Amino acid sequence: MKIMIVDDNRQMREFLKSFFSSAENNIIECVNGLEAGETYGLYNPDYVLMDIRMPVMDGIEATKRIIHSFPKAKIIIVTEFDDEHLRGEADKAGAKKYLLKDNLSELNQIII
């Protein structure tokens, strides 16, 4: 399975990678939304784990752009912000799920 992790924090990317450390998983890392948008079509990942607040381009805008070009993309917002407005924006952008970084227990159930 191919999983793209988009987060400007290297430690968070490493932590998220640890959920999918088996040999059959291919992990693609991006440091901001712009890079994710430019990279998505090269790898066509099965899932994208997208942070919201990042420099250059945030995760909401990146999600909109990726979904516009690849409507079947499965983007999961992974953020520290438990905010109804951001949840709504993520939903409008086309994200499939909104998870908080302090409760990632659902991640293994969502990504099969």
Backbone torsions as a table, in degrees:
resi	resn	phi	psi	omega
1	MET	NA	141.9	177.7
2	LYS	-102.8	127.4	-179.3
3	ILE	-128.3	126.0	176.2
4	MET	-99.5	126.8	177.6
5	ILE	-109.5	121.2	-176.9
6	VAL	-118.6	106.5	-179.4
7	ASP	-160.2	137.7	-179.3
8	ASP	-77.8	-10.3	-179.6
9	ASN	-96.7	112.8	-177.2
10	ARG	-58.6	-40.5	-179.6
11	GLN	-63.3	-38.3	177.6
12	MET	-68.1	-39.7	176.3
13	ARG	-60.0	-43.9	178.9
14	GLU	-62.3	-42.6	178.9
15	PHE	-61.6	-46.9	179.4
16	LEU	-64.1	-37.7	176.9
17	LYS	-59.8	-33.8	-178.0
18	SER	-62.6	-23.2	176.6
19	PHE	-69.6	-23.5	-172.1
20	PHE	-127.2	45.4	-171.4
21	SER	-82.4	1.1	-179.4
22	SER	-69.6	155.5	-174.1
23	ALA	-63.2	-27.4	-177.6
24	GLU	-80.1	-3.7	178.1
25	ASN	-95.5	136.3	176.2
26	ASN	-111.0	119.2	-177.2
27	ILE	-104.6	128.8	175.8
28	ILE	-111.7	131.8	-179.2
29	GLU	-113.8	138.4	174.8
30	CYS	-133.5	147.3	-175.5
31	VAL	-98.6	-7.4	176.6
32	ASN	-160.7	170.9	-177.0
33	GLY	-65.0	-35.0	178.7
34	LEU	-62.4	-46.8	178.6
35	GLU	-61.7	-39.8	178.5
36	ALA	-61.5	-44.6	179.3
37	GLY	-62.7	-38.4	179.8
38	GLU	-74.1	-26.7	-173.8
39	THR	-94.6	-26.9	-173.3
40	TYR	-51.2	-51.2	-176.4
41	GLY	-65.1	-22.4	178.5
42	LEU	-73.0	-32.4	-174.6
43	TYR	-113.7	-22.1	-175.7
44	ASN	43.6	63.5	-177.1
45	PRO	-65.1	155.6	177.3
46	ASP	-71.0	-35.1	179.0
47	TYR	-142.5	151.1	172.9
48	VAL	-123.0	127.7	173.1
49	LEU	-102.0	109.7	-168.7
50	MET	-115.2	121.6	171.4
51	ASP	-72.9	163.7	178.0
52	ILE	-95.9	-58.7	-173.5
53	ARG	-89.1	108.6	179.5
54	MET	-144.5	154.9	175.7
55	PRO	-71.0	166.1	177.6
56	VAL	72.7	-62.1	176.3
57	MET	-149.0	130.0	-179.0
58	ASP	-77.4	169.7	-175.8
59	GLY	-69.5	-28.4	177.9
60	ILE	-67.1	-48.4	178.5
61	GLU	-63.7	-41.8	179.0
62	ALA	-62.9	-40.2	178.0
63	THR	-62.1	-45.7	177.9
64	LYS	-56.0	-47.3	-176.8
65	ARG	-66.5	-42.1	-179.9
66	ILE	-66.1	-46.2	179.8
67	ILE	-63.0	-36.3	177.7
68	HIS	-59.8	-43.5	-178.5
69	SER	-85.3	-29.3	-176.6
70	PHE	-134.0	79.0	-172.9
71	PRO	-56.8	-23.3	-178.9
72	LYS	-91.9	5.7	179.3
73	ALA	-60.3	139.1	178.8
74	LYS	-106.2	100.5	-177.6
75	ILE	-110.7	127.1	178.2
76	ILE	-112.7	120.2	176.9
77	ILE	-76.5	128.3	177.9
78	VAL	-124.2	108.8	-170.7
79	THR	-143.3	165.2	174.7
80	GLU	-95.1	-3.1	-174.3
81	PHE	-97.1	107.5	176.0
82	ASP	-89.9	82.2	-170.3
83	ASP	-133.1	123.1	-178.1
84	GLU	-60.7	-38.8	178.5
85	HIS	-61.6	-46.0	179.4
86	LEU	-65.9	-37.6	175.8
87	ARG	-58.9	-44.4	178.9
88	GLY	-64.3	-42.8	178.2
89	GLU	-63.9	-40.1	178.1
90	ALA	-63.8	-42.0	178.4
91	ASP	-63.3	-46.1	178.1
92	LYS	-61.7	-34.3	-179.5
93	ALA	-72.2	-19.9	177.7
94	GLY	111.4	8.3	178.1
95	ALA	-64.3	142.6	-178.8
96	LYS	-82.5	-26.8	-175.8
97	LYS	-155.0	157.2	179.3
98	TYR	-130.2	109.3	-178.8
99	LEU	-115.5	144.7	175.5
100	LEU	-89.8	142.1	-178.0
101	LYS	-63.0	-27.1	-179.6
102	ASP	-84.8	3.5	177.0
103	ASN	-146.6	74.5	-177.3
104	LEU	-96.4	15.6	-177.9
105	SER	-60.6	-27.5	179.6
106	GLU	-73.8	-16.4	-172.9
107	LEU	-55.8	-45.6	-179.7
108	ASN	-68.0	-23.8	177.7
109	GLN	-81.5	-29.8	-178.2
110	ILE	-79.4	-45.2	-178.4
111	ILE	-94.5	108.8	-176.4
112	ILE	-111.8	NA	NA
